[in-house]
Amino acid sequence: MKDLLTEIWESIRRNKLRTALTGFAVAWGIFMLIVLLGAGNGLMNAFMNQGEHFATNTMAVFGGVTSKPANGYQTGRRINLNDQDVAITQSALFSGNVDKISPELFKGPYTLAFKSRHTSVYLNGCYPSLMEMNKIEMLEGRFINQNDIKQHRKSIVLAASHAIELMNGGEDYASLIGKTVTTDNITWVVVGVYKTDRTAQRVEAFAPITTMQMITNDINYVDQINFSFHGRRRMSNLRRPTVPRSTGRTRRRRMTRVPSGYGTVSRRTCRWTRARTTSARRCGFWASSR
């Protein structure tokens, strides 16, 4: 053992540059491994923390611009969502899978004023079910309820960051409940204060969507429809059921391939073929086997 250690020491002493470079390479590799593992764990924790603010069985549908022509319409046609889309999603057609639904209407930014203090705020018109789907945590008061929706009340739920600014840096949220605030000469009654989501792109104040539609003159219009669902592993299965097509074995049994220009094609066979092929010209290459 002593001889082995002596040999190692002599090799290191005679090759100082090689030993230094080898040690630097090993240290740099360990350092980079630690950095990459830390960055990966940090990114994973960030995604997990952001996902905790939303229910895992929710989905959002919003409008957009068409990228392909369809049914005679050109590319670039604007698709907007409205109250009829909300009613269809709530109808019995999807009642077996859709649990709760909440449309959203985004407006802003507005200047939110309380006495002599001001702050900037985005308004989000929604249903009461959005609180459960987005896991909104209330600090004081309540969230939007059904009476606010039906009676078009001017109720507003502020974020804690907005409440702190309006209270001049104080955290006495309870004293703000029941007070009136204004946005562009529109008076709102504060009914609740919720915990600010630091991971969100913008901090919003919530109001009844019916009131938002009336105030902004956006009747029968919504920006986004959120809904929670169950019983489906893949959202593509939520499409309306289609009639099953005939198998290839059935087609081979009923139809026989013949050379072009020979045989005749009955009208019934032509209709059957046209419904299952991409072009009606293909009917001229098929003939009935009966």
C-alpha positions in Angstrom: 0.0 0.0 0.0 2.9 2.3 0.8 4.5 1.6 -2.5 1.3 2.4 -4.3 0.8 5.7 -2.6 4.5 6.6 -3.2 4.0 5.9 -6.9 0.9 8.0 -7.2 2.7 10.9 -5.5 5.7 10.7 -7.7 3.4 10.7 -10.8 1.5 13.8 -9.6 4.8 15.6 -8.7 6.3 14.9 -12.1 3.2 15.9 -14.1 1.9 19.0 -12.3 0.2 20.6 -15.4 -1.7 17.4 -16.3 -2.8 16.9 -12.6 -4.0 20.5 -12.4 -6.0 20.3 -15.6 -7.5 17.0 -14.6 -8.6 18.4 -11.3 -10.1 21.5 -12.9 -12.0 19.3 -15.4 -13.5 17.2 -12.6 -14.4 20.2 -10.5 -16.0 22.0 -13.5 -18.0 18.9 -14.3 -19.3 18.5 -10.8 -20.2 22.3 -10.7 -22.1 22.1 -14.0 -24.0 19.0 -12.8 -25.0 20.8 -9.6 -26.2 23.8 -11.6 -28.2 21.8 -14.1 -29.8 19.7 -11.4 -30.7 22.9 -9.5 -32.1 24.6 -12.6 -34.2 21.5 -13.5 -35.6 21.2 -10.0 -36.4 24.9 -9.9 -38.2 24.8 -13.2 -40.2 21.8 -12.1 -41.2 23.4 -8.8 -42.2 26.6 -10.7 -44.5 24.6 -13.0 -45.9 22.7 -10.0 -46.6 25.9 -8.0 -48.3 27.5 -11.0 -50.4 24.5 -11.6 -51.6 24.5 -8.0 -53.7 27.5 -8.7 -55.9 25.7 -11.3 -58.0 22.6 -11.0 -56.5 19.7 -13.1 -59.9 18.9 -14.7 -60.5 22.3 -16.2 -60.4 23.5 -19.8 -60.6 27.0 -21.4 -62.1 27.7 -24.9 -61.6 31.0 -26.6 -62.2 32.6 -30.0 -59.6 33.3 -32.7 -59.1 33.6 -36.4 -59.6 30.8 -38.9 -56.5 29.4 -40.7 -58.4 27.4 -43.3 -61.4 28.1 -45.6 -64.6 26.1 -44.6 -68.2 26.0 -45.8 -67.6 28.8 -48.3 -65.9 31.2 -45.8 -62.5 32.6 -46.5 -59.4 32.3 -44.3 -59.0 34.9 -41.6 -62.6 34.9 -40.4 -63.0 36.0 -36.8 -64.7 33.5 -34.5 -66.3 35.0 -31.4 -68.0 33.3 -28.4 -71.3 34.4 -27.1 -74.0 33.5 -24.6 -75.4 30.8 -26.9 -72.1 28.9 -26.7 -72.3 29.1 -23.0 -75.8 27.7 -23.0 -74.9 24.9 -25.3 -72.0 23.9 -23.1 -74.4 23.9 -20.1 -77.0 21.9 -22.0 -78.0 18.3 -21.6 -75.8 17.4 -24.6 -72.7 17.6 -22.5 -74.2 17.2 -19.0 -72.7 13.8 -18.7 -69.1 15.2 -18.8 -69.3 19.0 -18.0 -69.6 19.8 -14.3 -69.2 23.6 -13.9 -68.8 26.4 -16.3 -67.8 30.0 -16.1 -67.5 32.4 -19.1 -65.1 35.4 -18.8 -65.1 38.9 -20.1 -61.8 40.8 -19.8 -61.7 44.6 -19.8 -59.1 47.2 -18.8 -57.0 48.6 -17.6 -59.1 50.9 -15.5 -58.1 53.5 -12.8 -59.6 52.2 -9.6 -60.2 55.0 -7.1 -61.0 55.0 -3.4 -61.2 58.4 -1.8 -57.9 60.1 -2.8 -56.0 56.9 -3.6 -55.8 55.3 -7.0 -54.5 52.1 -8.6 -54.6 50.4 -12.0 -56.9 47.3 -12.3 -58.1 44.8 -15.0 -61.8 43.8 -14.6 -62.8 40.2 -15.2 -66.5 39.4 -15.5 -67.2 35.8 -14.5 -69.5 33.3 -12.8 -69.2 32.2 -9.1 -67.9 28.8 -10.2 -64.6 30.4 -11.4 -63.6 30.6 -7.7 -63.4 26.8 -7.4 -61.9 26.2 -10.9 -59.1 28.7 -10.4 -58.7 27.9 -6.7 -59.2 31.5 -5.6 -58.5 32.0 -1.9 -60.6 34.6 -0.2 -59.1 36.7 2.6 -62.1 38.8 3.5 -65.8 38.9 2.4 -67.1 36.7 -0.3 -66.8 36.0 -4.0 -69.4 36.8 -6.8 -72.7 34.9 -6.2 -75.8 34.0 -8.2 -77.7 37.0 -6.9 -75.0 39.3 -8.3 -75.4 37.6 -11.7 -79.2 37.6 -11.8 -79.7 41.2 -10.5 -76.8 42.7 -12.4 -75.2 44.0 -9.2 -72.1 46.2 -9.3 -70.2 44.0 -7.0 -66.4 43.7 -7.2 -63.8 41.4 -5.6 -60.4 43.0 -5.3 -57.0 41.4 -5.0 -55.0 41.9 -1.8 -52.4 44.0 -3.6 -55.2 46.4 -4.8 -56.7 46.6 -1.3 -53.2 47.4 0.2 -52.7 50.2 -2.3 -56.2 51.6 -1.7 -55.7 51.4 2.1 -52.5 53.4 1.8 -50.3 50.5 2.6 -52.4 49.0 5.3 -53.6 45.4 5.4 -57.0 46.0 7.1 -59.0 44.3 4.4 -62.1 44.0 6.6 -62.6 47.8 6.7 -62.8 47.9 2.9 -65.7 45.5 2.6 -68.9 47.3 1.9 -67.1 50.5 0.7 -67.6 51.9 -2.7 -64.8 52.3 -5.3 -65.0 53.8 -8.8 -63.6 52.9 -12.2 -64.1 55.5 -14.9 -67.1 57.1 -13.1 -68.7 53.6 -12.5 -69.3 52.9 -8.8 -68.7 49.4 -7.4 -69.3 47.9 -4.0 -66.4 45.8 -2.6 -67.8 42.5 -1.5 -64.5 40.6 -1.0 -60.7 40.5 -1.1 -58.8 37.5 -2.4 -55.2 36.4 -2.1 -53.1 37.8 -4.9 -51.7 35.2 -7.3 -48.1 36.2 -7.8 -47.7 33.7 -10.7 -50.4 35.4 -12.8 -49.5 37.7 -15.7 -51.8 40.4 -14.4 -53.8 41.0 -11.2 -57.5 41.1 -11.8 -60.6 42.3 -10.0 -63.7 40.1 -10.5 -67.2 41.3 -11.2 -70.5 39.7 -12.4 -70.3 39.0 -16.1 -73.8 40.2 -16.7 -73.0 43.6 -15.2 -69.8 43.8 -17.3 -71.7 43.1 -20.5 -74.3 45.8 -19.7 -71.7 48.4 -18.7 -69.4 47.8 -21.6 -72.2 47.3 -24.1 -70.9 43.8 -25.0 -74.3 42.1 -24.8 -74.2 38.4 -25.9 -70.3 38.3 -26.0 -67.7 36.5 -23.9 -63.9 36.3 -24.3 -63.4 32.8 -22.9 -65.4 29.8 -21.6 -63.9 27.8 -18.7 -65.5 24.5 -17.7 -64.6 21.5 -15.5 -65.3 18.0 -16.7 -65.1 14.4 -15.6 -65.3 10.9 -17.1 -63.0 11.7 -20.1 -59.3 10.9 -20.3 -59.0 12.6 -23.7 -60.8 15.8 -24.5 -61.2 14.8 -28.2 -63.8 12.3 -27.0 -66.1 15.2 -26.1 -67.1 15.6 -29.7 -70.6 14.6 -30.9 -70.9 10.9 -31.7 -70.6 10.1 -35.4 -72.1 7.2 -37.3 -69.6 4.4 -37.7 -68.3 3.8 -41.1 -68.4 0.5 -43.0 -65.3 -1.7 -42.7 -63.1 -2.5 -45.6 -64.3 -6.1 -45.6 -67.9 -4.9 -46.3 -66.7 -2.8 -49.2 -64.7 -5.6 -50.8 -67.7 -7.9 -50.5 -70.1 -5.5 -52.1 -67.8 -3.9 -54.8 -65.4 -5.5 -57.3 -62.6 -3.6 -59.0 -62.9 -3.7 -62.8 -60.7 -2.1 -65.5 -61.7 1.4 -66.6 -64.2 1.5 -69.4 -65.8 -1.9 -68.6 -69.0 -2.7 -66.8 -71.7 -0.4 -65.6 -72.3 1.3 -62.3 -75.8 1.5 -60.7 -77.0 4.8 -59.2 -77.3 3.1 -55.7 -73.7 1.9 -56.0 -72.5 5.3 -57.1 -74.1 7.0 -54.1 -72.7 4.4 -51.7 -69.2 4.9 -53.2 -69.4 8.7 -53.2 -70.2 8.8 -49.5 -67.1 6.8 -48.7 -64.5 8.2 -51.1 -63.0 11.6 -51.6 -64.1 12.0 -55.2 -67.2 11.0 -57.2 -65.0 10.2 -60.2 -63.9 7.0 -58.5 -67.4 5.6 -59.1 -66.4 4.9 -62.7 -63.8 2.4 -61.6 -66.1 0.3 -59.5 -69.0 -2.0 -60.4 -71.5 -4.0 -58.5 -70.6 -7.7 -58.0 -74.3 -8.6 -58.0 
